[in-house]
Amino acid sequence: MVEIPSSLLIGCVSGDDTCWQELIRLTGGHFQRIARVNLRDPGLADDVLQETYFKVFRNLHKLRDRSRAMPWMVQILINECRMMNRKLKREAQNESEESLSYQLASTKNGTGSAETREILGRLLRQLPEHYREILVLREIEGLDYEEIATALKVPIGTVRSRLARARTMWVDLAGEIVKAGGLLDLCLDGGDGVA
Amino acid sequence: MLNDYLKTLISEYADDELDLETTQQVSEFIAKNREAEEYFHKLQSLRRLTTEHLGDKIEDPTLELRMMNALRLRSYEQTWWERVFASRVLSPRTATAVAFVVLVIVLFLFSYFQAPVTRFISDTRARVEQLGDEAQTGLSERQHELTESLGELLSPPRSDEEEGKRTSNTTEQEVSIA
């Protein structure tokens, strides 16, 4: 996980634009990845990031433990993603298993990593919210259990059990959905043929 | 068939979160059990593929500029009083907690001061009724007096005979005095 220097946070609190730019540069890429996988519509990642940074901007002075700045910001981001997903919940879900299988089939036929990335993202989005969040923080962002517990505001025991359950569902889902496309073949090959 | 406990152990084994002894046991179990080995292999492959494809840094050179611009716009789009109001507004959870505490305090105060408040209210009511009665009585008396004086004022003027009698009586009195 990215370490945010205290001096940078102090600069941000005092309203230094350069510090804010640096903070966004440090965290922007990570936040974009988390938002894109967690949102039902990855195209809204910018809106969510904007709202997240605005809330960080408004509340940074309240942060007591500066060493926890990153999990704190991830927590705000996850909450924003949840709120956005709730907003989008009423909209029709166009992403059916059928279309996913179709894409997987085309991927197997030798397409690039962009498609694989899209499929993996959609595969993760098929998971329930709580499980998806924890998988994204662990597998994509590489947070340790304690950081995940802080970011999601849950006990560490819950992180362990929820992560195990999420992985079970993830493997099952990959096995179930991708029979037609053969994503598991890609997985077992290590993805080298796709990238 | 792997149960949840075994899958949890395999999950933590994959993250190297187990102690040495348990790690050894899980490792042996995976080596012996075909299903566990298959699950572990699939999981690790899926993790590797995901990290490779979704974990790479997104190249977005304009992100920082977009976010800074948005921050500046958001910072100045509200008036000063809107910002003050927004900074003072409690979060929904805090507001609920505060409302609950206030309700409990009000109930406690009400139960504690119920007797004195009731007594005060009944005393006040009695006093008000008494004052009302007194005012009513006073008004009735005043009305009676006014009616009498009005009656006197409106009574018919005295006749000439009576006036003559009064004059002769006066003359007689003057003579006797003289």
Interface residues (C-beta under 8 A of the other chain):
Chain A: D17 W20 Q21 I24 R25 G28 G29 Q32 R33 V37 D46 L49 Q50 Y53 F54 F57 R58 S113 T116 R117 L120 G121 L124 R138 E139 I140 E141 G142 Y145 R160 S161 L163 A164 R165 R167 T168 W170 V171 A174 G175 L184 L186 C187 L188 D189 G190 G191 A195
Chain B: D4 K7 T8 I10 S11 E12 A14 D15 E17 Y39 H41 K42 L43 S45 L46 R47 R48 L49 T50 T51 E52 H53 L54 G55 K57 I58 D60 L63 E64 R66 M67 M68 A70 L71 R74 S75 S87
